[in-house]
Structures are given as C-alpha cells and as structure tokens.
Amino acid sequence: MVQRRKRLLDTEAILDAALACVDDTGRLTMADLATRLGVSASSIYHHFSGRTAIVEALRERMATTIDLPPLDESDWGAQVSRWMLAYRRALAEHPSLIPLLNEQTMTAGSVLQAYESIAILLRRTGVPVREIVLWIGVLDCYALGAALDLAAPDEVWSLERDDLPALGEAITAAPRGRERADEAFALGLEALLTGLRHRLAA
Amino acid sequence: MVQRRKRLLDTEAILDAALACVDDTGRLTMADLATRLGVSASSIYHHFSGRTAIVEALRERMATTIDLPPLDESDWGAQVSRWMLAYRRALAEHPSLIPLLNEQTMTAGSVLQAYESIAILLRRTGVPVREIVLWIGVLDCYALGAALDLAAPDEVWSLERDDLPALGEAITAAPRGRERADEAFALGLEALLTGLRHRLAA
C-alpha cells in the first residue's frame, strides 16, 4: 500500500492534480492539492518546494508543447506568428492557469529559451535593444488576452435593446464562436506586426 | 438587529463582498459570499438571481467608471486609445475578476453602450461591417492581457543562466515594473491602430 502510494505520487501525478485543481476551482492551494491527491501536504513538499515551484513546473510543461522559432532565414514575422499561434493554443487549454502564470517571476528553462528566440528575432529585424522587452510584453499581453477570449461564450453580447444599432448590425454580420475568435486573433496579430514594421521603417 | 442586517445587505454591500471574495480567492461561489456577508445564501437571492447576475452587476459597476468615447470630430484613434487606457486601468484593479467577466455573455447596459460607441467609431473610419466585431475582439483581448500584465511581478524573468544573451541584454536595457507595462501597452496599442489604418488604406 505504501509502495503504491509512493509510486503514484511522482511529480507528473502532482502536476496533473494541480492542473485539475486550477481547472475546477480557478485556484491552487497546497491544501486542496493534498486533498485531491489523498496525501498530506508534507509529502508534496518532498517533490516541490511549494506552490510557486508547482506553478513554474506547469509553465515548463506547457512550454515544451510549443515549438521554438527556428531562427532560420524565413520571414521573422511568420516565425513570430507561428509561435504566437501555438502559445495562445497552449494557454487556452487551461485558461484558469493564466492569472497564476502571470503573477510570478518566470524561471522555467524552456520558457526562457522561447523568449531568448523571440529576442533574437526582434533584434535581427532591427528593434532597438531597449524596446525588445516591451515588444515581448506586447506579444505576451495579446496571447494571454486571446487565450482568455477562446474561453468566451459563443454569444459574447446579449442584445435585447434596439438602441444599439451599430453593435447589433456588426454582430449580425460577424462570424461567431471559434471562427470569430480565430479570425480576430489573426487580424490583430497581423496588425501588431504591421505596426512594428511601420515603426522600424520610420 | 434584524433591521441593521437588512440595511447592510443592500446590493452594493453584496457587490463589495463579491469583489472581495474574487480578490482574495480568485473565485466567486454563493457559499463563500454568504459566509463573508454573515447571511444565508437565500437572502442574497433576494437581491440577485445568482452568481451570473452578480458578476454582470460587477461588470456594470466597472463600466460606469469608464468614460464613453465622445464620438465627436476628434481623431478616432485617439478616442479609441483613451477608452482602452481607462478600460485597462479598470480591469487591472481586480485582475482575478477578468476570467469571470470573460466567461459569460455580456448583458450589462453601460458595457453594451461602450461597445456601441466603439462600433460607431470603427464604422465611421471605414472598417467593413463584418470586421467590426473582430476588431472589437482584438481591442478586448489586448486590454484584458494588458490588465493582467499590470499584475505581473516587477521582475518578469529570472535569469541565472548565461546562455540567454539576447534576453539578458534586452532585460538590462529595458524599463522595469509599472513603467515597462505602461510603455509596452502604449507601443502595442499604437501598433494595432497603425496596422488597422494600414489595412483600411490598402
């Protein structure tokens, strides 16, 4: 019995349970996690130094599903776009995890490696060194927001009033649901990259 | 005593407590809310039909702090930017509320009125009717993500490795903390609007 429990409580099992806690309740506490695993909190501390380390391990695990930009001779904008698409998709799988990831300093190696690649791409295209982190922040904000947007209901607005004609007409004409979210994401990403190119040319 | 409790349990007191629940725990349950108010859940239902109605009332209350675009003859981009700045600031005051706001259909009147104004602005500047909702979605994603970014730690990345030279150099050269977040927000918003203008001109 002891052996079986020991086998079950490996780091992957803890991370699976932590993600389930976040998905179900929108938060992560060591007490909830211990209850879900059916162990004492102290046995979790045998594997992780605490909640921060668990969230960071979840970030690391998410990052390993995202291909790094190849940093080859292909268009830098296309490389950034592919990375952004994968990043948004990975974030959108667990939208409740987003605020947790966002509120702590990143130390996960794979994640830092991805930002290193983006920094290299932006430098190569001529972004001043002082602005690299700012543009990474812009991309991050947009990916986080777009991932949350994938969790929005198909019906974003409920209009039962006839005093909002412009919005009503726009909603009727627009795609809905996943198609709306995907088209909007592509449109905004293209606009961001166009804006950046325009700034670099100026 | 009964009278005092009745006076305390008005809709504003319920909304204050609901916001405190969300701020403290990252979630909102009727049970937690009743405990915090020291009342039974049924007395809350006397004021609100349920959790959805409470979240919607919080959205409405937030929206009333944001000035609507004047829809005057001033530059549409400047009108959108001012609204976005206020929207991000309001969202950032309660970042844990963001996922809750995002996951349900909007019915709050002041919020719908704001989107009506943005729809009118975008139509006037020549955005095709099918794309209005998409661009509103882009602005929304960016505002939500940027509001979350305000909750990020001053030190976004912790680099203790010397194999990430581009990122390391960029972090050293960049502004930090609130200054980083604000500059990035302005840069990205300008890029989005430039990209939109560019698309309209094409």
Boltz contact constraints between the chains, C-beta under 6 A:
constraints:
  - contact:
      token1: [A, 26]
      token2: [B, 26]
      max_distance: 6.0
  - contact:
      token1: [A, 26]
      token2: [B, 27]
      max_distance: 6.0
  - contact:
      token1: [A, 27]
      token2: [B, 26]
      max_distance: 6.0
  - contact:
      token1: [A, 27]
      token2: [B, 27]
      max_distance: 6.0
  - contact:
      token1: [A, 102]
      token2: [B, 148]
      max_distance: 6.0
  - contact:
      token1: [A, 102]
      token2: [B, 152]
      max_distance: 6.0
  - contact:
      token1: [A, 103]
      token2: [B, 151]
      max_distance: 6.0
  - contact:
      token1: [A, 105]
      token2: [B, 153]
      max_distance: 6.0
  - contact:
      token1: [A, 105]
      token2: [B, 155]
      max_distance: 6.0
  - contact:
      token1: [A, 105]
      token2: [B, 158]
      max_distance: 6.0
  - contact:
      token1: [A, 106]
      token2: [B, 157]
      max_distance: 6.0
  - contact:
      token1: [A, 107]
      token2: [B, 158]
      max_distance: 6.0
  - contact:
      token1: [A, 112]
      token2: [B, 164]
      max_distance: 6.0
  - contact:
      token1: [A, 115]
      token2: [B, 167]
      max_distance: 6.0
  - contact:
      token1: [A, 116]
      token2: [B, 164]
      max_distance: 6.0
  - contact:
      token1: [A, 116]
      token2: [B, 166]
      max_distance: 6.0
  - contact:
      token1: [A, 116]
      token2: [B, 167]
      max_distance: 6.0
  - contact:
      token1: [A, 119]
      token2: [B, 166]
      max_distance: 6.0
  - contact:
      token1: [A, 119]
      token2: [B, 167]
      max_distance: 6.0
  - contact:
      token1: [A, 119]
      token2: [B, 170]
      max_distance: 6.0
  - contact:
      token1: [A, 120]
      token2: [B, 166]
      max_distance: 6.0
  - contact:
      token1: [A, 123]
      token2: [B, 166]
      max_distance: 6.0
  - contact:
      token1: [A, 129]
      token2: [B, 170]
      max_distance: 6.0
  - contact:
      token1: [A, 129]
      token2: [B, 173]
      max_distance: 6.0
  - contact:
      token1: [A, 130]
      token2: [B, 173]
      max_distance: 6.0
  - contact:
      token1: [A, 130]
      token2: [B, 174]
      max_distance: 6.0
  - contact:
      token1: [A, 132]
      token2: [B, 170]
      max_distance: 6.0
  - contact:
      token1: [A, 133]
      token2: [B, 170]
      max_distance: 6.0
  - contact:
      token1: [A, 133]
      token2: [B, 171]
      max_distance: 6.0
  - contact:
      token1: [A, 133]
      token2: [B, 174]
      max_distance: 6.0
  - contact:
      token1: [A, 134]
      token2: [B, 183]
      max_distance: 6.0
  - contact:
      token1: [A, 134]
      token2: [B, 184]
      max_distance: 6.0
  - contact:
      token1: [A, 134]
      token2: [B, 187]
      max_distance: 6.0
  - contact:
      token1: [A, 137]
      token2: [B, 184]
      max_distance: 6.0
  - contact:
      token1: [A, 138]
      token2: [B, 184]
      max_distance: 6.0
  - contact:
      token1: [A, 138]
      token2: [B, 188]
      max_distance: 6.0
  - contact:
      token1: [A, 141]
      token2: [B, 145]
      max_distance: 6.0
  - contact:
      token1: [A, 141]
      token2: [B, 146]
      max_distance: 6.0
  - contact:
      token1: [A, 141]
      token2: [B, 149]
      max_distance: 6.0
  - contact:
      token1: [A, 142]
      token2: [B, 142]
      max_distance: 6.0
  - contact:
      token1: [A, 142]
      token2: [B, 145]
      max_distance: 6.0
  - contact:
      token1: [A, 144]
      token2: [B, 145]
      max_distance: 6.0
  - contact:
      token1: [A, 144]
      token2: [B, 148]
      max_distance: 6.0
  - contact:
      token1: [A, 145]
      token2: [B, 141]
      max_distance: 6.0
  - contact:
      token1: [A, 145]
      token2: [B, 142]
      max_distance: 6.0
  - contact:
      token1: [A, 145]
      token2: [B, 144]
      max_distance: 6.0
  - contact:
      token1: [A, 145]
      token2: [B, 145]
      max_distance: 6.0
  - contact:
      token1: [A, 146]
      token2: [B, 141]
      max_distance: 6.0
  - contact:
      token1: [A, 148]
      token2: [B, 102]
      max_distance: 6.0
  - contact:
      token1: [A, 148]
      token2: [B, 144]
      max_distance: 6.0
  - contact:
      token1: [A, 149]
      token2: [B, 141]
      max_distance: 6.0
  - contact:
      token1: [A, 151]
      token2: [B, 103]
      max_distance: 6.0
  - contact:
      token1: [A, 152]
      token2: [B, 102]
      max_distance: 6.0
  - contact:
      token1: [A, 153]
      token2: [B, 105]
      max_distance: 6.0
  - contact:
      token1: [A, 155]
      token2: [B, 105]
      max_distance: 6.0
  - contact:
      token1: [A, 157]
      token2: [B, 106]
      max_distance: 6.0
  - contact:
      token1: [A, 158]
      token2: [B, 105]
      max_distance: 6.0
  - contact:
      token1: [A, 158]
      token2: [B, 107]
      max_distance: 6.0
  - contact:
      token1: [A, 164]
      token2: [B, 112]
      max_distance: 6.0
  - contact:
      token1: [A, 164]
      token2: [B, 116]
      max_distance: 6.0
  - contact:
      token1: [A, 166]
      token2: [B, 116]
      max_distance: 6.0
  - contact:
      token1: [A, 166]
      token2: [B, 119]
      max_distance: 6.0
  - contact:
      token1: [A, 166]
      token2: [B, 120]
      max_distance: 6.0
  - contact:
      token1: [A, 166]
      token2: [B, 123]
      max_distance: 6.0
  - contact:
      token1: [A, 167]
      token2: [B, 115]
      max_distance: 6.0
  - contact:
      token1: [A, 167]
      token2: [B, 116]
      max_distance: 6.0
  - contact:
      token1: [A, 167]
      token2: [B, 119]
      max_distance: 6.0
  - contact:
      token1: [A, 170]
      token2: [B, 119]
      max_distance: 6.0
  - contact:
      token1: [A, 170]
      token2: [B, 129]
      max_distance: 6.0
  - contact:
      token1: [A, 170]
      token2: [B, 132]
      max_distance: 6.0
  - contact:
      token1: [A, 170]
      token2: [B, 133]
      max_distance: 6.0
  - contact:
      token1: [A, 171]
      token2: [B, 133]
      max_distance: 6.0
  - contact:
      token1: [A, 173]
      token2: [B, 129]
      max_distance: 6.0
  - contact:
      token1: [A, 173]
      token2: [B, 130]
      max_distance: 6.0
  - contact:
      token1: [A, 174]
      token2: [B, 130]
      max_distance: 6.0
  - contact:
      token1: [A, 174]
      token2: [B, 133]
      max_distance: 6.0
  - contact:
      token1: [A, 183]
      token2: [B, 134]
      max_distance: 6.0
  - contact:
      token1: [A, 184]
      token2: [B, 134]
      max_distance: 6.0
  - contact:
      token1: [A, 184]
      token2: [B, 137]
      max_distance: 6.0
  - contact:
      token1: [A, 184]
      token2: [B, 138]
      max_distance: 6.0
  - contact:
      token1: [A, 187]
      token2: [B, 134]
      max_distance: 6.0
  - contact:
      token1: [A, 188]
      token2: [B, 138]
      max_distance: 6.0
  - contact:
      token1: [A, 191]
      token2: [B, 192]
      max_distance: 6.0
  - contact:
      token1: [A, 191]
      token2: [B, 195]
      max_distance: 6.0
  - contact:
      token1: [A, 191]
      token2: [B, 196]
      max_distance: 6.0
  - contact:
      token1: [A, 192]
      token2: [B, 191]
      max_distance: 6.0
  - contact:
      token1: [A, 192]
      token2: [B, 192]
      max_distance: 6.0
  - contact:
      token1: [A, 194]
      token2: [B, 195]
      max_distance: 6.0
  - contact:
      token1: [A, 194]
      token2: [B, 198]
      max_distance: 6.0
  - contact:
      token1: [A, 195]
      token2: [B, 191]
      max_distance: 6.0
  - contact:
      token1: [A, 195]
      token2: [B, 194]
      max_distance: 6.0
  - contact:
      token1: [A, 195]
      token2: [B, 195]
      max_distance: 6.0
  - contact:
      token1: [A, 196]
      token2: [B, 191]
      max_distance: 6.0
  - contact:
      token1: [A, 198]
      token2: [B, 194]
      max_distance: 6.0
